[in-house]
Amino acid sequence: MRSWTGPGRAESLLLHGASRPFEITALISKDLGKVEELFRENLASPQSIVDEIGLFVAGGGGKRIRPTLHLLSAKMCGYTGPHDVLLGTVLEFIHSATLIHDDIIDGASTRRGRSSVNSLWGNSVTVLFGDYLFAKAMRMALQVGSIEIMEQLAEATLRMTEGEMLKTRYVGRLDLSEEEYLGLAERKTAALFACCCELAGLLAGVEERKRFALRRYGLNLGMAFQLVDDLLDFTGDSKILGKPAASDLREGKATLALLDLLSSSSTQAEKMARKIMDEGSANSPEIAQLTGMLHESGAIERTHRRAQEYAAASNAELRHFSDGPARRALDSLANLLLFRKR
């Protein structure tokens, strides 16, 4: 895979995959539209406060990566039933619930360039709405009639909850080990990616070997996604991201590139990072200085190479499946996520 020179290739990579021109979303655009409809439909409620917040959340958009992963995986496995759209919606409900709870924990005032739910309705109502989304997701999933699918959804939700709890222990720590950081990334992000793909195998009734390959594909892709997401905190365009530079660091989160820098640099970088954490100002001059050190030391490049390694490991799992449009789309998806702008 290519070395990283910064974001800016995401739009072209939507049309051009790793090896050939390929329209990733064309295969599932109809089903993804159905997911969007079902998402909005199930956010509606006769209870005015629920309906009000649901309408706001539905208008927030999003990349819909998790439903995309699930729908493409189901297509690759030859699934032709109705439940891939349903589970794609369930997965987006679970993801939305985690974001809502995440914003409460972080005290975030914005999400995707808009006001966060908690900043508009307060923490008490917002945490209950997040719980509502989790409950709605599980009730919807029951329609599939599979205990095994419910078990996988419950397991992924447990892993993500563990991640949120661990994150509270890690806030403000600049001495995290790589193992601690990667364990957090696996729980917070990669576990749900893995679930998205494995559920498709369960729906299609594939053999165990293929089901576990789907899980590993999603897990490694999720790790790559999170590493790039963390890098964008320093390298992305704040207008495109919808949040200021170094937002993660200002919230007390040390990411892999920073941990890499701190493990091999003088105390100057640590003093800068600590000052950014403590002051929490988006206009701190130390942010640009620290970003420069991350580039100059090679920490950003090394972290992106690590993300590429995860993406390569992810795509290696596709060898278990016959070649076809869905498999090629999943292969192309890794590059789209690696070189995205947001």
Residue pairs with C-beta under 8 A, 6 or more apart in sequence:
1 18
1 308
1 311
1 312
1 334
1 335
1 338
2 339
3 301
3 304
3 305
4 300
4 301
4 304
4 305
4 308
4 338
4 339
6 235
7 232
7 235
7 236
7 237
7 339
7 340
7 341
7 342
8 339
8 341
9 339
9 340
10 336
10 339
10 340
10 341
10 342
11 341
13 332
13 335
13 336
13 339
13 340
14 23
14 24
14 25
14 336
15 21
15 22
15 23
16 22
16 332
17 24
17 328
17 329
17 331
17 332
17 333
17 335
17 336
18 315
18 331
18 332
18 334
18 335
19 331
19 332
20 328
22 328
22 329
22 332
24 68
24 72
24 329
24 332
24 333
24 336
25 32
25 68
27 72
27 75
27 325
27 326
27 329
28 68
28 71
28 72
28 75
31 71
31 84
31 85
31 88
32 64
32 67
32 68
32 71
32 88
34 85
35 64
35 67
35 71
35 85
35 88
35 89
35 92
36 64
38 85
38 86
38 89
39 58
39 89
39 92
39 93
40 58
42 89
42 93
42 136
42 140
43 51
43 54
43 55
43 57
43 58
44 51
44 54
44 55
45 51
45 54
49 125
50 129
50 132
53 117
53 121
53 125
53 126
53 129
56 117
56 120
57 96
57 100
57 117
60 111
60 112
60 114
61 112
62 92
62 96
62 112
63 342
64 92
65 225
65 337
66 88
66 91
66 92
66 95
66 192
66 193
66 196
67 88
67 89
67 91
67 92
67 196
68 333
69 193
69 196
69 197
69 218
69 221
69 330
69 333
70 84
70 87
70 88
70 91
70 196
70 197
70 199
70 200
71 84
71 85
71 88
71 200
72 326
72 329
72 330
72 333
73 196
73 197
73 200
73 201
73 214
73 217
73 218
73 326
73 330
74 84
74 200
74 203
74 204
75 84
75 325
75 326
76 200
76 321
76 324
76 326
76 327
76 330
77 200
77 201
77 203
77 204
77 206
77 210
77 214
77 321
78 204
79 200
79 203
79 204
81 203
83 143
83 144
83 203
84 200
84 203
86 140
86 141
86 143
86 144
87 141
87 144
87 149
87 199
87 203
89 140
90 137
90 138
90 140
90 141
90 153
91 137
91 192
91 195
91 196
91 199
93 133
93 134
93 136
93 137
93 140
94 133
94 134
94 137
94 153
94 156
94 157
94 160
94 192
95 192
96 133
97 130
97 131
97 133
97 134
97 137
98 130
98 160
98 164
98 188
98 192
99 111
100 117
100 118
100 126
100 127
100 129
100 130
100 133
101 127
101 130
101 164
102 108
102 164
103 111
103 116
103 117
103 118
103 126
104 118
104 123
104 126
104 127
104 130
105 164
105 167
105 168
106 251
107 251
108 116
108 118
108 119
108 251
109 115
109 116
109 119
110 116
110 119
110 242
110 243
111 117
111 242
112 242
113 242
113 243
114 242
117 126
117 129
118 126
121 129
134 157
137 153
138 150
138 153
138 154
141 149
141 150
141 153
142 150
144 203
146 202
148 202
149 199
149 202
149 203
152 195
152 198
152 199
152 202
153 195
153 199
155 191
155 195
156 191
156 192
156 194
156 195
159 186
159 187
159 191
160 187
160 188
160 191
160 192
162 187
163 184
163 186
163 187
163 188
163 189
163 191
164 188
166 183
166 184
166 187
167 184
167 188
167 253
170 176
170 180
170 184
170 253
170 254
171 251
171 252
171 253
172 252
172 277
173 252
173 254
174 254
174 258
174 259
174 262
174 270
174 273
174 274
176 254
176 259
178 256
178 259
181 254
181 255
181 256
181 259
182 223
182 256
185 222
185 223
185 226
185 227
186 219
186 222
186 223
188 226
189 222
189 223
189 225
189 226
189 229
190 218
190 219
190 220
190 221
190 222
190 223
190 225
190 226
191 219
191 222
192 222
193 218
193 219
193 221
193 222
193 225
194 215
194 216
194 218
194 219
194 222
195 218
196 218
197 214
197 215
197 217
197 218
198 211
198 212
198 214
198 215
198 218
200 214
201 210
201 211
201 214
201 215
202 211
206 214
209 320
210 320
210 321
213 317
213 318
213 320
213 321
214 317
216 313
216 314
216 317
217 314
217 315
217 317
217 318
217 330
218 314
219 314
220 310
220 311
220 313
220 314
220 317
221 310
221 311
221 314
221 333
221 334
221 337
223 307
223 310
224 307
224 308
224 310
224 311
224 314
224 334
224 337
224 338
225 337
227 256
227 303
227 304
227 306
227 307
227 310
228 304
228 307
228 337
228 338
228 340
230 248
230 255
230 256
230 257
230 303
231 255
231 257
231 300
231 303
231 304
231 307
232 241
232 340
232 341
232 342
233 245
233 246
233 247
233 248
233 249
233 255
234 245
234 246
234 257
234 290
234 291
234 294
234 300
235 291
235 300
236 245
236 341
236 342
237 341
238 244
238 245
240 341
240 342
241 341
241 342
242 342
244 250
244 282
245 282
245 287
245 291
246 276
246 282
246 284
246 287
246 290
246 291
247 282
248 255
249 255
249 258
249 273
249 276
249 277
249 287
249 290
250 276
250 277
250 280
250 281
250 282
251 280
252 277
254 262
254 273
256 303
256 306
257 294
257 299
257 300
257 302
257 303
258 273
258 290
258 294
258 299
260 297
260 299
260 302
260 303
261 269
261 293
261 294
261 297
261 299
262 269
262 270
262 273
264 297
265 293
265 297
268 293
269 290
269 293
272 286
272 289
272 290
272 293
273 290
275 284
275 286
276 284
276 286
276 287
276 290
293 299
294 300
295 301
304 338
307 338
308 338
311 334
311 335
311 337
311 338
312 334
314 334
315 330
315 331
315 334
318 327
318 330
318 331
321 327
